[in-house]
Amino acid sequence: MIKLIDLDMQLKELEPAIINRIKSVLAHGQYIMGPEVYELEEKLANFVGVKHCISCANGTDALQLSLMSCGIGNGDIVFVPSFSFFATAEVIPLVGATPYFCDIDLKTYNLCPKSLEKAIQQSKNINGTPKAVIAVDLFGLPANYPALQDICDRYGLLLIEDAAQSFGASLDGKKCGSFGNIATTSFFPSKPLGCYGDGGAIFTNDDQLAELCRSLRSHGKGSHKYENIRIGLNSRLDTIQAAVLLEKLSIFDEELLKRQLVAKRYIEALQNRYQLEIPAGIAQSAWAQFTIRHSSLPREQIQANLLSKDISSMIYYPTPIHKAEPMNSFPATDMKNTCKASNEVISIPISPYISEGEQHHIIQTLLI
Ligand SMILES: *Cc1c(COP(=O)(O)O)cnc(C)c1O
């Protein structure tokens, strides 16, 4: 069976180095906030090209901490695309704010600037103060930041980038994780840069937001651990996970190039038969997923055909967030594209280690 994301080959390549790194953590015994955590934060900030990286327990906490650091809570409205992983919007009611769901662009599956602007204008009719936008770089492709930043500037809104799927991607040479006021990522094992458990990080150039995030991830600490000056979370990245990530980061650029080659082959072979996400000139995707659509062939038939040839596939995401039970009473714009995408998308196997033979087999199966 060809897995959707195969991490076995990566482990084979890195196992001795990762075990050595973990052994050195066991030797010094600083399991919480050990030196590997600070080493990783510095390397990640350099990689993304921002001043501050604040690691934390997972990508969902990274989003929640970002909202908290921006002072977003009761009475605030946060605009968010409905076509994403649930966590992107889940954190909004969690901090007491109201999510306002927006539609996506069907070519990129990312937040549609026109839909966002419409939602901002319509939000005058509901209680609450528009405060922020969370944009998602879905499947690894950067959102349209020039257009989104322009809207945020005009309406005085903060921009938060959910780069959980796009670590390594870039737009016009600027890395994902560096857009907006504050950005977040996830190190869930199957993300482009994944650890062997949960992990996440926050990126920002804003000294004040960075300081708040550092405090909020450790019980609202002040100048030292037992001075608590605000209500926070217990959300730190384990030292052992930082050790794993340091080794994975050392080969990340090579992996990214390999993913891009795989994507290029898929695009060349499949673009006449399927709707694909093709990055525009200045955009580089991290290819967290390779997602295809066919507007006439039933999706079940495509999936069954893949399965019969031992090829995994997944539907990201079958239910738009605004239709999920805990979310369906919150305001939303027209969701034509979101609904079409969630009815038609299929993600097929992609990883830096998928062989040319496997790719050929997948392409032949999809071209039947
Ligand atoms: C994975 C993911 C998250 C959440 O990350 P976790 O580390 O699993 O908490 C948030 N947003 C998006 C778009 C994701 O893909």
The ligand as an SDF file (V2000), in Angstrom:
LIG
                    3D

 15 15  0  0  0  0  0  0  0  0999 V2000
   -2.4850   20.6470   11.8450 C   0  0  0  0  0  0  0  0  0  0  0  0
   -3.1230   21.9430   11.7740 C   0  0  0  0  0  0  0  0  0  0  0  0
   -3.3810   22.7230   12.9160 C   0  0  0  0  0  0  0  0  0  0  0  0
   -3.1940   22.2140   14.3080 C   0  0  0  0  0  0  0  0  0  0  0  0
   -1.9420   21.7340   14.6130 O   0  0  0  0  0  0  0  0  0  0  0  0
   -1.7550   20.6770   15.8130 P   0  0  0  0  0  0  0  0  0  0  0  0
   -0.2810   20.6530   16.0310 O   0  0  0  0  0  0  0  0  0  0  0  0
   -2.3150   19.3700   15.3730 O   0  0  0  0  0  0  0  0  0  0  0  0
   -2.4830   21.2160   17.0080 O   0  0  0  0  0  0  0  0  0  0  0  0
   -3.9090   23.9890   12.7390 C   0  0  0  0  0  0  0  0  0  0  0  0
   -4.1960   24.4660   11.5180 N   0  0  0  0  0  0  0  0  0  0  0  0
   -3.9810   23.7530   10.4050 C   0  0  0  0  0  0  0  0  0  0  0  0
   -4.2940   24.3680    9.0760 C   0  0  0  0  0  0  0  0  0  0  0  0
   -3.4660   22.4610   10.4930 C   0  0  0  0  0  0  0  0  0  0  0  0
   -3.2720   21.7480    9.3800 O   0  0  0  0  0  0  0  0  0  0  0  0
  1  2  1  0
  2  3  1  0
  2 14  2  0
  3  4  1  0
  3 10  2  0
  4  5  1  0
  5  6  1  0
  6  7  2  0
  6  8  1  0
  6  9  1  0
 10 11  1  0
 11 12  2  0
 12 13  1  0
 12 14  1  0
 14 15  1  0
M  END
$$$$
